[in-house]
Amino acid sequence: MPRGIVLFHTIHDLFRLEAELGKLGVATRAIPTPRELSSDCGSALAFDPAHLDAVRGAIAALKIETEGITQIDH
């Protein structure tokens, strides 16, 4: 099952985005960064790729600098 993954520089930004997306009704889950990806903080935020626009909008609204957004198939 595909999952969108947001990578962060800091865990603080992960928590900020997770809270904001929760307010918008977008389900997320904090996960360890998958091995095939790298992250400064070692944690990532998983979400349903159908909510990509909401995730991008929340990142922009909060002015969070991420390491990127990607998709994995497991």
Secondary structure in CASP SS format (residue, H / E / C, confidence):
PFRMAT SS
TARGET T0000
AUTHOR 0000-0000-0000
METHOD secondary structure of the structure
MODEL  1
M C 1.00
P C 1.00
R E 1.00
G E 1.00
I E 1.00
V E 1.00
L E 1.00
F E 1.00
H C 1.00
T C 1.00
I H 1.00
H H 1.00
D H 1.00
L H 1.00
F H 1.00
R H 1.00
L H 1.00
E H 1.00
A H 1.00
E H 1.00
L H 1.00
G H 1.00
K H 1.00
L C 1.00
G C 1.00
V C 1.00
A C 1.00
T E 1.00
R E 1.00
A E 1.00
I E 1.00
P E 1.00
T C 1.00
P C 1.00
R C 1.00
E C 1.00
L C 1.00
S C 1.00
S C 1.00
D C 1.00
C C 1.00
G C 1.00
S E 1.00
A E 1.00
L E 1.00
A E 1.00
F E 1.00
D C 1.00
P H 1.00
A H 1.00
H H 1.00
L H 1.00
D H 1.00
A H 1.00
V H 1.00
R H 1.00
G H 1.00
A H 1.00
I H 1.00
A H 1.00
A H 1.00
L H 1.00
K C 1.00
I C 1.00
E C 1.00
T E 1.00
E E 1.00
G E 1.00
I E 1.00
T E 1.00
Q E 1.00
I E 1.00
D C 1.00
H C 1.00
END
